[in-house]
Amino acid sequence: MSLYGAIDINAQGLSVQRKRMQLVASNIANINTTRVEGTDQPYVRRQLVVEAVPRSEFETTLQRAMGDEHDEEIQGVRATAISLDPSPLRLKYEPDHPHANENGYVSYPNINPAVEMVDMVGVQRSYEANLASIRSARSMIDRTIDLLRG
């Protein structure tokens, strides 16, 4: 893999982390949303589904033909979907709430603020790691250019 390929993979990682952070922020912002507009259901926690981007069959065959058996067969990562967390909603007894059911319970989103904060810290660390890797690759490219200049 070239240094430019490493930068590209890390840029994809930055994009995925940005999307994850947007979902964490949305989850936190909707922690008390008992009705989503247009429905009679509370907000449900969202999670990003991420998958590895495989190298094309042609690229894999070409690399093997050139004797590069150890080159990674993964080209990066991408966000493929947003999934709804299947965990149960929180029920809270509030008989005077306008969205209370016949027993006086209100369904609140299945969002745990502690989990969201842990996810936020994880996203931040991943983002920082991707940036550090991009800076390292850029530094190596700059040093290579300086060496070639003589």
CYANA upper distance limits for C-alpha pairs under 8 A (distance plus 0.5 A):
  1 MET  CA      5 GLY  CA      6.44
  1 MET  CA      6 ALA  CA      7.44
  1 MET  CA     71 ASP  CA      7.10
  1 MET  CA     72 GLU  CA      7.99
  2 SER  CA      6 ALA  CA      6.93
  3 LEU  CA      7 ILE  CA      6.80
  3 LEU  CA    137 ALA  CA      6.27
  3 LEU  CA    138 ARG  CA      8.37
  3 LEU  CA    141 ILE  CA      7.78
  4 TYR  CA      8 ASP  CA      6.69
  4 TYR  CA    137 ALA  CA      8.21
  5 GLY  CA      9 ILE  CA      6.70
  5 GLY  CA     75 GLN  CA      8.50
  6 ALA  CA     10 ASN  CA      6.70
  6 ALA  CA    134 ILE  CA      7.96
  6 ALA  CA    137 ALA  CA      7.69
  7 ILE  CA     11 ALA  CA      6.55
  7 ILE  CA    133 SER  CA      8.10
  7 ILE  CA    134 ILE  CA      5.82
  7 ILE  CA    137 ALA  CA      7.20
  7 ILE  CA    138 ARG  CA      8.45
  8 ASP  CA     12 GLN  CA      6.80
  8 ASP  CA     76 GLY  CA      8.27
  9 ILE  CA     13 GLY  CA      6.81
  9 ILE  CA     75 GLN  CA      7.14
  9 ILE  CA     76 GLY  CA      5.27
  9 ILE  CA     77 VAL  CA      7.65
 10 ASN  CA     14 LEU  CA      6.68
 10 ASN  CA     76 GLY  CA      8.30
 10 ASN  CA    130 ASN  CA      5.72
 10 ASN  CA    131 LEU  CA      7.88
 10 ASN  CA    133 SER  CA      7.59
 10 ASN  CA    134 ILE  CA      6.98
 11 ALA  CA     15 SER  CA      6.83
 11 ALA  CA    130 ASN  CA      7.91
 11 ALA  CA    134 ILE  CA      8.37
 12 GLN  CA     16 VAL  CA      6.81
 12 GLN  CA     76 GLY  CA      6.99
 12 GLN  CA     77 VAL  CA      6.57
 12 GLN  CA     78 ARG  CA      7.27
 13 GLY  CA     17 GLN  CA      6.65
 13 GLY  CA     76 GLY  CA      8.05
 13 GLY  CA     77 VAL  CA      6.90
 13 GLY  CA     78 ARG  CA      8.25
 13 GLY  CA    127 TYR  CA      8.01
 13 GLY  CA    130 ASN  CA      7.10
 14 LEU  CA     18 ARG  CA      6.64
 14 LEU  CA    127 TYR  CA      6.24
 14 LEU  CA    130 ASN  CA      6.89
 14 LEU  CA    131 LEU  CA      8.19
 15 SER  CA     19 LYS  CA      6.90
 16 VAL  CA     20 ARG  CA      6.73
 16 VAL  CA     50 VAL  CA      8.19
 16 VAL  CA     77 VAL  CA      8.10
 16 VAL  CA     78 ARG  CA      6.94
 16 VAL  CA     79 ALA  CA      6.55
 17 GLN  CA     21 MET  CA      6.61
 17 GLN  CA    123 VAL  CA      6.26
 17 GLN  CA    124 GLN  CA      8.34
 17 GLN  CA    126 SER  CA      7.59
 17 GLN  CA    127 TYR  CA      6.60
 18 ARG  CA     22 GLN  CA      6.78
 18 ARG  CA    127 TYR  CA      8.48
 19 LYS  CA     23 LEU  CA      6.90
 19 LYS  CA     48 LEU  CA      8.09
 20 ARG  CA     24 VAL  CA      6.77
 20 ARG  CA     47 GLN  CA      7.99
 20 ARG  CA     48 LEU  CA      6.59
 20 ARG  CA    123 VAL  CA      7.46
 21 MET  CA     25 ALA  CA      6.60
 21 MET  CA    120 MET  CA      6.96
 21 MET  CA    123 VAL  CA      6.97
 22 GLN  CA     26 SER  CA      6.61
 23 LEU  CA     27 ASN  CA      6.53
 23 LEU  CA     46 ARG  CA      6.91
 23 LEU  CA     47 GLN  CA      7.25
 23 LEU  CA     48 LEU  CA      7.93
 24 VAL  CA     28 ILE  CA      6.72
 24 VAL  CA     46 ARG  CA      8.44
 24 VAL  CA    116 GLU  CA      6.54
 24 VAL  CA    119 ASP  CA      7.70
 24 VAL  CA    120 MET  CA      7.05
 25 ALA  CA     29 ALA  CA      6.54
 26 SER  CA     30 ASN  CA      6.65
 27 ASN  CA     31 ILE  CA      6.63
 27 ASN  CA     45 ARG  CA      6.30
 27 ASN  CA     46 ARG  CA      7.26
 27 ASN  CA    111 ILE  CA      7.35
 27 ASN  CA    116 GLU  CA      8.04
 28 ILE  CA    111 ILE  CA      8.07
 28 ILE  CA    113 PRO  CA      7.32
 28 ILE  CA    116 GLU  CA      7.49
 30 ASN  CA     43 TYR  CA      7.13
 30 ASN  CA    109 PRO  CA      8.14
 31 ILE  CA     43 TYR  CA      8.31
 31 ILE  CA    108 TYR  CA      8.05
 31 ILE  CA    109 PRO  CA      6.48
 31 ILE  CA    110 ASN  CA      8.49
 31 ILE  CA    111 ILE  CA      6.49
 31 ILE  CA    113 PRO  CA      8.41
 32 ASN  CA    108 TYR  CA      6.68
 32 ASN  CA    109 PRO  CA      7.12
 33 THR  CA     42 PRO  CA      6.42
 33 THR  CA     43 TYR  CA      6.26
 33 THR  CA    108 TYR  CA      7.24
 33 THR  CA    109 PRO  CA      7.24
 34 THR  CA     41 GLN  CA      7.32
 34 THR  CA     42 PRO  CA      4.66
 34 THR  CA     43 TYR  CA      6.93
 34 THR  CA     99 HIS  CA      7.68
 34 THR  CA    106 VAL  CA      7.98
 34 THR  CA    107 SER  CA      6.84
 34 THR  CA    108 TYR  CA      5.85
 34 THR  CA    109 PRO  CA      7.38
 35 ARG  CA     39 THR  CA      7.14
 35 ARG  CA     40 ASP  CA      6.08
 35 ARG  CA     41 GLN  CA      5.60
 35 ARG  CA     42 PRO  CA      4.79
 35 ARG  CA     43 TYR  CA      6.93
 35 ARG  CA     99 HIS  CA      8.45
 36 VAL  CA     40 ASP  CA      7.26
 36 VAL  CA     41 GLN  CA      6.52
 36 VAL  CA     42 PRO  CA      6.12
 36 VAL  CA     43 TYR  CA      6.17
 42 PRO  CA    107 SER  CA      7.05
 42 PRO  CA    108 TYR  CA      6.54
 42 PRO  CA    109 PRO  CA      6.28
 43 TYR  CA    108 TYR  CA      8.05
 43 TYR  CA    109 PRO  CA      5.79
 44 VAL  CA     84 LEU  CA      6.75
 44 VAL  CA     85 ASP  CA      7.16
 44 VAL  CA     89 LEU  CA      8.33
 44 VAL  CA    109 PRO  CA      5.83
 44 VAL  CA    110 ASN  CA      6.62
 44 VAL  CA    111 ILE  CA      8.09
 45 ARG  CA     84 LEU  CA      6.37
 45 ARG  CA     85 ASP  CA      5.86
 45 ARG  CA    109 PRO  CA      7.24
 45 ARG  CA    110 ASN  CA      6.52
 45 ARG  CA    111 ILE  CA      6.32
 46 ARG  CA     82 ILE  CA      6.86
 46 ARG  CA     83 SER  CA      6.20
 46 ARG  CA     84 LEU  CA      5.29
 46 ARG  CA     85 ASP  CA      6.44
 47 GLN  CA     82 ILE  CA      6.10
 47 GLN  CA     83 SER  CA      5.76
 47 GLN  CA     84 LEU  CA      6.84
 47 GLN  CA     85 ASP  CA      7.27
 48 LEU  CA     79 ALA  CA      7.18
 48 LEU  CA     80 THR  CA      8.23
 48 LEU  CA     81 ALA  CA      6.65
 48 LEU  CA     82 ILE  CA      5.19
 48 LEU  CA     83 SER  CA      6.78
 49 VAL  CA     79 ALA  CA      6.29
 49 VAL  CA     80 THR  CA      6.17
 49 VAL  CA     81 ALA  CA      5.64
 49 VAL  CA     82 ILE  CA      6.30
 49 VAL  CA     83 SER  CA      7.15
 50 VAL  CA     77 VAL  CA      7.32
 50 VAL  CA     78 ARG  CA      6.15
 50 VAL  CA     79 ALA  CA      4.94
 50 VAL  CA     80 THR  CA      6.24
 50 VAL  CA     81 ALA  CA      7.92
 51 GLU  CA     77 VAL  CA      6.17
 51 GLU  CA     78 ARG  CA      6.21
 51 GLU  CA     79 ALA  CA      7.04
 51 GLU  CA     80 THR  CA      7.33
 52 ALA  CA     74 ILE  CA      7.01
 52 ALA  CA     75 GLN  CA      7.96
 52 ALA  CA     76 GLY  CA      6.28
 52 ALA  CA     77 VAL  CA      4.90
 52 ALA  CA     78 ARG  CA      6.99
 53 VAL  CA     74 ILE  CA      6.22
 53 VAL  CA     75 GLN  CA      5.86
 53 VAL  CA     76 GLY  CA      5.53
 53 VAL  CA     77 VAL  CA      5.65
 53 VAL  CA     78 ARG  CA      7.10
 54 PRO  CA     73 GLU  CA      6.46
 54 PRO  CA     74 ILE  CA      4.92
 54 PRO  CA     75 GLN  CA      6.06
 54 PRO  CA     76 GLY  CA      7.84
 55 ARG  CA     59 GLU  CA      6.80
 55 ARG  CA     60 THR  CA      6.89
 55 ARG  CA     73 GLU  CA      5.85
 55 ARG  CA     74 ILE  CA      5.85
 55 ARG  CA     75 GLN  CA      5.84
 56 SER  CA     60 THR  CA      6.79
 57 GLU  CA     61 THR  CA      6.59
 58 PHE  CA     62 LEU  CA      6.54
 59 GLU  CA     63 GLN  CA      6.60
 60 THR  CA     64 ARG  CA      6.75
 60 THR  CA     73 GLU  CA      7.15
 61 THR  CA     65 ALA  CA      6.58
 62 LEU  CA     66 MET  CA      6.73
 63 GLN  CA     67 GLY  CA      6.99
 63 GLN  CA     68 ASP  CA      5.76
 63 GLN  CA     69 GLU  CA      7.56
 63 GLN  CA     71 ASP  CA      7.95
 64 ARG  CA     68 ASP  CA      5.65
 64 ARG  CA     69 GLU  CA      5.80
 85 ASP  CA    110 ASN  CA      8.25
 87 SER  CA    110 ASN  CA      7.01
 88 PRO  CA    110 ASN  CA      6.64
 89 LEU  CA    107 SER  CA      6.55
 89 LEU  CA    108 TYR  CA      6.35
 89 LEU  CA    109 PRO  CA      5.89
 89 LEU  CA    110 ASN  CA      5.00
 90 ARG  CA    107 SER  CA      6.17
 90 ARG  CA    108 TYR  CA      5.46
 90 ARG  CA    109 PRO  CA      6.68
 90 ARG  CA    110 ASN  CA      6.24
 91 LEU  CA    105 TYR  CA      6.44
 91 LEU  CA    106 VAL  CA      6.05
 91 LEU  CA    107 SER  CA      5.23
 91 LEU  CA    108 TYR  CA      6.62
 92 LYS  CA    105 TYR  CA      5.81
 92 LYS  CA    106 VAL  CA      5.81
 92 LYS  CA    107 SER  CA      7.14
 92 LYS  CA    108 TYR  CA      7.83
 93 TYR  CA    104 GLY  CA      6.19
 93 TYR  CA    105 TYR  CA      4.83
 93 TYR  CA    106 VAL  CA      6.79
 94 GLU  CA    100 ALA  CA      7.04
 94 GLU  CA    104 GLY  CA      6.10
 94 GLU  CA    105 TYR  CA      6.14
 94 GLU  CA    106 VAL  CA      6.79
 95 PRO  CA    100 ALA  CA      6.38
 95 PRO  CA    101 ASN  CA      8.46
 95 PRO  CA    103 ASN  CA      7.95
 95 PRO  CA    104 GLY  CA      4.38
 95 PRO  CA    105 TYR  CA      6.87
 95 PRO  CA    106 VAL  CA      8.46
 96 ASP  CA    100 ALA  CA      7.62
 96 ASP  CA    104 GLY  CA      7.89
 97 HIS  CA    104 GLY  CA      8.42
 97 HIS  CA    106 VAL  CA      7.75
 99 HIS  CA    106 VAL  CA      6.49
100 ALA  CA    104 GLY  CA      5.50
100 ALA  CA    105 TYR  CA      5.50
100 ALA  CA    106 VAL  CA      4.98
100 ALA  CA    107 SER  CA      8.15
101 ASN  CA    105 TYR  CA      5.92
101 ASN  CA    106 VAL  CA      6.83
111 ILE  CA    115 VAL  CA      8.35
111 ILE  CA    116 GLU  CA      8.09
112 ASN  CA    116 GLU  CA      6.90
113 PRO  CA    117 MET  CA      6.64
114 ALA  CA    118 VAL  CA      6.74
115 VAL  CA    119 ASP  CA      6.64
116 GLU  CA    120 MET  CA      6.56
117 MET  CA    121 VAL  CA      6.76
118 VAL  CA    122 GLY  CA      6.70
119 ASP  CA    123 VAL  CA      6.59
120 MET  CA    124 GLN  CA      6.67
121 VAL  CA    125 ARG  CA      6.69
122 GLY  CA    126 SER  CA      6.65
123 VAL  CA    127 TYR  CA      6.53
124 GLN  CA    128 GLU  CA      6.67
125 ARG  CA    129 ALA  CA      6.64
126 SER  CA    130 ASN  CA      6.72
127 TYR  CA    131 LEU  CA      6.77
128 GLU  CA    132 ALA  CA      6.62
129 ALA  CA    133 SER  CA      6.69
130 ASN  CA    134 ILE  CA      6.76
131 LEU  CA    135 ARG  CA      6.68
132 ALA  CA    136 SER  CA      6.67
133 SER  CA    137 ALA  CA      6.72
134 ILE  CA    138 ARG  CA      6.58
135 ARG  CA    139 SER  CA      6.54
136 SER  CA    140 MET  CA      6.74
137 ALA  CA    141 ILE  CA      6.72
138 ARG  CA    142 ASP  CA      6.64
139 SER  CA    143 ARG  CA      6.65
140 MET  CA    144 THR  CA      6.59
141 ILE  CA    145 ILE  CA      6.75
142 ASP  CA    146 ASP  CA      6.72
143 ARG  CA    147 LEU  CA      6.65
144 THR  CA    148 LEU  CA      6.72
145 ILE  CA    149 ARG  CA      6.77
146 ASP  CA    150 GLY  CA      7.15
